[in-house]
């Protein structure tokens, strides 16, 4: 009995210590944390090169009225090799659409996230070919992380709808039509015909690889599968329920949905997708999860162990900081 009592006492003290520690951490975080994100942007990052004008021109703002149908944001860190095939596929699809729908207007913004290689030169070569009305390069002076790069791209775009797509081209760009169809069903208007109405509505459609999970399990190591399931469990436990794949880099927003979600985004690393969807859930923004085709492309920037641990820590911080009110969301809930 004495041993049982001793064990119970130790467990009780351990629980009390853990609760005390959590309270101290929570109080400290609440005091030192800024409730809304402070977005750092250098003056040089507010302009793009226009080869026709032969000078730097100012990027617009997400807070301005849309003036074209679609913006495609492509975050790129040292992507000189993988970027060209992705841009070729995207531009072929978009140029074909323009031929069929002459009123359709688009832009691609490649956000070089402090790249050390020739990513900027590659992107600006496409600007030379297609013009800065269709393709612009946002050159970040220092690395912000994928989420930070996407946010700055979104804040600099003109589209009624905004797609962010990974530079590796793992998703088939023509699957954009699936996301567009989902957005159209939610807002009951076609952004290609009524861009102003679509821009002011609020909806998100995200690509999903969940239907490919069984096939992926067979090709990954047991350790990577354990990490994947662990991450999915943490996402479900701490942040977003009801979405099977939060991390697919192929997401379409109406302009208002993007403005609303990105203005409260704190996480700038790999787990930023999760916080975006968490914000959308809190605000009751409709989200459609759509199966898309996906191919593993060599050259991933994710380090299997370190990146997953980093994302796990970010998930815990998202839950804790929003729970204690250290982080806040600027917009009120939608009806």
N, C-alpha and C positions, 0 to 999 in steps of 0.2 A: 504493500500500500504506500509506503514511504517513497519508493521509487516512482510509482505512478504519480504521486503528489508532486514530486520533484520535477518530473517531466512536464506535468501540466503547468507548474509554476514557470518553468523555463519558456514553454510555448506562450503563456500569457504575457510574460515580459517581452518576448520577441514580437508578438503582435502589437503590444503597446508601443514598443520602440519603433516599429515600422510605421504605425499610425502617426506617431510624433514626428518622425522623419519626413513623412509625406506632407504633414501640415506645415512644417518649417520650410520645406522646398516650395510648397504652394504659395505661402506668404511671401517668400523671397522672390519667386517668379512674378507674382502679382505686382510687387513694388517696383521691380527693375524693368518690367516688360512694357513696351509701348503698345497701346491697344490697337492701333492701326499701323499698317506697314509704311515705312518711310522709304520711298523709291529713289535711289541714287541714280542720277543721270548726268553725264558730263555734257558740256555744250557741243563738243564734237559729235556726240551721239544723237543729236537732234537733227542732223542733216544727212543727205545722201548725194552721191555724185550723179550729175546729169550730163551724159556725154554729148548731147545735142547742144545744151546751153554752155557746156564746158565750164561748169562751176557747181558749187554745192548749193542745194536747195533745201528748204525746211520741210521736215516731215509734218503731216497734219496731226490732229489729236483725235482719240477715240470719242472725245466729248463733242466733236463737231458732227454735223449731219453727214450721213453717208453720201458718196457721189459715184459709187459703182456697185456692182452686184456682189462680188466675192473677193475677199482677201485671203491669201494663203500664207501663213506664217511658218517658216522653216528654220528652227533653231539648228545651228551648225557649229560644232567645235572640232576643229582639225578634220574637216570632211572633204578635202580636195579630191579624194578618189571616189567616195561614195555619192557625192552631191551631183555630179553631172548626169548619171543615169536617172536619178530621181527627178531632176529638173526637166530632162528630155521627155520623160513619160508624162509629167504634169503639163508641160507646155504643149505637147502634142494633143493631149485630151482637151485642154482649154482652147487652143487655136481651132481645133475641129468644131468645138461648140460655137465659137464666134462665127464661123462660116455658116452654120445652120441657124444661128440666132444673132444677127448683126447688132442688135441692141445690147447684147450681153457684154459686160465689161468686167475685167478682173485685174488683180495685181498679185504678184508673189513678192514677199519680203523675206529675203534670206538674212537671218540675224547671226552674224559671226560672233560667237561668244568668247571673245578674247583669243581667237585662233592664232597659233604660232606658225602654221603652214600657209599654203596658198589659197585658202578658202575664199578670202576676199577677192583675190584676182580672178578666181574661177567664177564667182558670182557676178563680178563686174564685167566679165567677158560676155555673159548672157545679157546684161544690161545694154552693152554695146550693140548686140544683135537685135534685141527685141524692143529696146527703148525703156526709159525709166518710168513710163506710164504703166508698163506691164511688169517690170522686174526692178526691184530696188534692193540694195544691200545696206543693212544697218550694221555698222562696224562698232562693236563694243570694245572700249579701251581695255577693260579687264574682265575676266571670267565672272559671270553672275550665277552660273548654274542653269540647267535647262529651263526651270520654271521662271527664273529671272529674265532669261533671254526671250522666252515666249511672251511674257508680260510686256516687255518693252516693245516687241514687235506688234502686239495687239494694240498698245497705246499709240502706235504710229500709223495705223491703217485706215482705209477709207471704205471698206466694204459693208454692205447691208448684212451679209453673213461672213463669218470668220472661221476658217479652217486652220487648225495647226496640224502639220504633218511632219513626221520624222525625216531627217535628211538621208537616212539609209535606204529609203524606198521600200521598206519591208511590206507596207500595205499597198495594194493595187490602187492607183489613183482613181481609176474609173469607178471604184466602189463609192466615190463621192456621191454618185446618183442615189445610192441606197440611203445615205445620211440625209440628202436633200429631200427625199420622199418622206422620211420620218419627220423632219422639220415641218414640211408642208402639211402633213396630217395633223400635227399638233396645233399650228397657228392658223390653219385654214386659209393660207394664201401662198402664192408662188413667188419666191424672191426674185426670180428671173423676170417676172411680169410686173410685180408690185414691190420693188425694193424698199420703198419708204415704209410701207405697212409692215413688211417683214422685219425691217430694222428695228422698229418700235415695239414689236412683239418680243416675247421672251421664251426661249426654248433651247434645248441642247440635244444633239444626237451624237453618240459616241460609238466608235468602232469597237468590236469585241472579238477576241480570239478564243473565247470560252468553248466554242464548238470544236476547236482543234485540240483541246486539252488531252484527250486520250492518245492522240497521235504523238503529241509532244512528250508525254510521259515515257514513251518507249525509246525516245532518242536522248533524253537527258539522263545524267547520272542520278543515283539514288539520293546523294547528298543535295544536289540542286533541286530535286523534287521535294525533299523535306523543307528546304528553304522556301520554295514557292508556296507550299501548303501553309507553312508558318506565317508567311507574309499575308496570304489570303485570310487566314484566321484573325490576324491582328487588325486587318482592314475591317473585317466584319465586327470584331469585338469593340474596337475603339472609335470607328469613324462612320463608314458607309455600309449600310445593309441594303441588299436587294440588287446590287450590281456585281456581276460575275467577273468582269475584267476592267479594272480601273486604270490600267497602265498602258493600254494600246495607244500609240502616238498618232491617232487619227480621230480628231474631235471637231465637230461643227457647232458653232454658236450663232444665234442671232446677235446683232450688234449690241442690243441692250443687255442680253444675257452675258455677253463677254465683258462689257463695261462694268456690270454689277458684280460679277464674280471676281474679276481680276483686281478691282480696286481694294478688295479686302484680303488678297492673297499674301500670306506671310512666308510660306515655305518656298524656297527657290531651287531646291535640289530635286532629286528624282521623285520624291513623294508629293510633288506639287499637284499632280493630277488628283490625288486623294483629297487634298484640302479643297481644291476647286469643286469637286463633286459634293464634299461635305457642305460647303457654303451653299451650293445650289439646292441641296436637300433641305437645309435649314430654311431657306427662302421659298420653299415649295415651287422651285422652277422645274417644269416638266423635263424629264430626261428619258430619251429613248436609247436603248442599247441594241445595236444592230450588228449581226455577224458579218465580218469582212474577211477577205482573203489575206493571208499573211505568210511571208517567207523569211526564214532566218537568214540574215545577211552578215557576213563576216566583218569584224572591225568594231564590235560593240564597245562602248565606253564604260559599260557596267562591269565592275569587278565583283564576281559572284558572292564572295563572303563579305567584304567591306561594304559594298553598296547596299546589300540586303540588310546588314546590321544598321547602317546609317538610316535606311528607310524605316526600319523598325523603331528606331529612336525617334524619328520624326513623327511617326504615327502616335507614339505615346505622348509626345509634346503637343500635337494637335488636340488630342483628347483632353489632356490636362489643362492646357492654357485656355481652351474654350470653356471647359467645365467650370473653372474658377473665375472666369470673366477677365483674364489677363489679355486675351485676344477678343476683339469684337468685330462684328460684321456691320458695315456702314448702312446697308439698305434694310428697310423693314420687310417683314414677311409679305409675300404676295398672296393674293386671295386664291 
